[in-house]
Structures are given as C-alpha cells and as structure tokens.
Amino acid sequence: MSDPMGQARALEAELAANPADEAVRAKVVARLGELTAEVRSVTRDQVLVMTSARQREFCAYAADRIITLGGGDESALATARALREEVKAGEDWVWRGRNLAATLGGFAVAAGLAAVVFAALAGSVWLVAVAAVLSSAALAAIVLLHRRQRWRLDAERVRQVVWRHGI
C-alpha cells in the first residue's frame, strides 16, 4: 500500500483547487473512507481492527475530515462517526490485571512505609530517602506495567487472529 497520508494530501490539494465542486468533495470523502479500511488490520473473520498508533492517527484524521466535509451519503457519515467514537474510546486508560496491580501496589506502599519507619527509627536520613525513592519507583513501575490504553489491549487481544496487517 502506498502512503495513505500522501494520498490524503493529494486529495486535499485537489479539493483546495476546486473547493466548490461537489463531485470532488464526494470523491475525497469516498476515498478517505476507502483508505480507513485499507490502513486497518483485518482479522481472519474479516473484521477491521486498529492495531497500531499510525492506523489510529490516520483513522482519526480521516473520520474528522469526512464529518467536516459531509459530502458523502449518510452511511459514509455514520461510518465516520462510528470510527471517530472507536478512536475516542480506544484512548481510555484501563487496568490490565487490576487485582494484581492493586495487591502489588499495596505491598509496595506498605513495604516502603515500613522501610521509611525503620530507617527513621535507626536515625538514618539517607536510608529514609533511599526507602522512599525505591518504594515510589516500585509503585510507578507497577502502574506503568498494568495500565494501558484500551486500544493497545484490544490490539494485543486480536494479535493472534490478524490475517492482514495494516500500516
């Protein structure tokens, strides 16, 4: 597949040259819709899925542009709205293994507080600082390992059944 953003730029240039031409507007809307299908990955069941940041970026651009131009039929607009909602929903952050993350986080906090208390009782400011930094780093690592954007989790879930990869 050639560069979809390059094709989109060419379409935009054609539209800029003929801003009042409804046929050009309809062509741009139709081709952007086709490109959103071409850039996405396809599962064995022929379901279009977004499995990369580039796919999401292009689909968000194309959906917004189709909605803005509005020069297609109602089904094209409905498809663009649904695609925009899919992109927006994929941006939500969710926990992967919430119970495990909560347990590990609680353990990191409790161990960190215990280490800080024992270091303080021992009278060592240096050990208090080290314990605080280490427990904070452990808690940050737990969050980074267990928190993902929804689209990444969905992409991981369908990885095994992707038949054709998009961009």
N, C-alpha and C positions, 0 to 999 in steps of 0.2 A: 504494500500500500504506500502510495506517495504521502508526503507530508500533509496531514489534514489541515493544519494551521495555514500552510501555504495556499491550499485550495480555498480556505475561508478568506484569506486576504485577497485572493484573486476575485472571489465573488463580491467582496466588499468594494473592491475597486470598480468592478462592473456596475454595481449598484450606485456608487458615487458618481459615475459618469452618466448614469441615466436614473436620477432619483425619482422622477415622476412616472417611470414606466412600470406599470403593474405586472407586466409579463416578466420583467427582470426581477422584481420583488418576489414574485411567486417562484421563480427559478431558484433564487437564493434560499428561500425558505425550504423548498423541496430538497435541494442539495444538502443543506445543513442537516436536515432530518436524516437523509441517507448517510451522511458522514457520521452521525452519532451512532448509527447501527454498525458501521464499518469499523469504528475505532474501539468498540467494546469487545470484550471476550465473549465467546459463545460456549455454552456447556453442551454436553452430549445430547441433552434434551432440547437443544436449540433455544435456550433461554439466554438473553443478553444480560451480561453482568459486568460491572465495573471492578476491575482487579488491579488498577494502577492509578497513581496520582495524575498522570498525564491524561488518562481516559476521563477521570472525574473533571479535570480542568477544562478539557475540550467540551465535554457534555454540558457543563455549567454555562460556558460561553455560548454554545450553540442554542441551548434551550432559552436562555435570556434573549438572545438575538432573534430567535423565531417569534417569541412572545412580543418583543418590541416591534418587529416588522409586521406581524399579523397578516401577512399576505397569502396565507395558505388556507386550506379548508379547515373546518372546525376540528376534525380528527387530528390534524397536524398540531394545532394549538393545544389540544387536550394531551397529546403525547408529550409535547414540550413542557407543559405544566407538570405532568407526572414525572418527567425526567428531572426537572428542577427540584421537585419535592424529594425525589430519591437522593439527589446530590445533597440537599439540605439535611435530610435525615441521617445520611452517612457521616456527617460532621459531628454528630453527638459522641461524646466520650462515654464509654461504658467500662465496667469492670469485667475482666476475664478471671474467673475463679474468685468471686467476691468473698466467699467464706474463708478461703485460704489466705487471701490478701489481708482480710481483717484480723485473722489469727496471727499471721506473721507480723503485721503492723503493731498489734497489741503486745506481742512478745518483744519487738524492737523497742517500743516505748518503755515497757516495764524494765527490760534489761538496762536500757540507757539510764533511766531514773535510778535504778539500784546502783549502777556503777558510779553515777554522779554523787549519790548519797555516801557510798563507801569511800570514795575519793575525798569528799568534803570532810568526813569524819576522820580520815587519815591526815587531813590538813594539807593536802597537795592540790594547789590551784591548777597546776599543769595537768594532773590526772583528771580533774573535773572538766577542764576544757577538752581534753582528748576524748573522754567518755561522751560528752555532749556532741562533739563533732561526729564521732563514729556512730552513735545512735541516730543522729539526724541523717547521716549518709545512708544508713541501713533502711530507714523509713523512706527516704527518697527513692532508693533502688527498688523497694517493694512497689511503690506507686508506679514507677516507670515500667516495671515488668508486668504489672497486672492491669494497667489502664490503657485502653486502645480506642481509636475512633471506630465507630460501628462499621464503616466501610472496610477497614482492614480486617476486622474479624470475619465479615462476610466473605471477603476475598480468600482468607485462609480456609474457610469452611468449604468453598467450592473449588479450591485448587485442584483437587483430585479428579474432578469431572469436567474440567475445562477442555474443550475439544480444539478450539482455535483461540489463540491469544491475540488480543488487540494491540494497540500501541502501548 
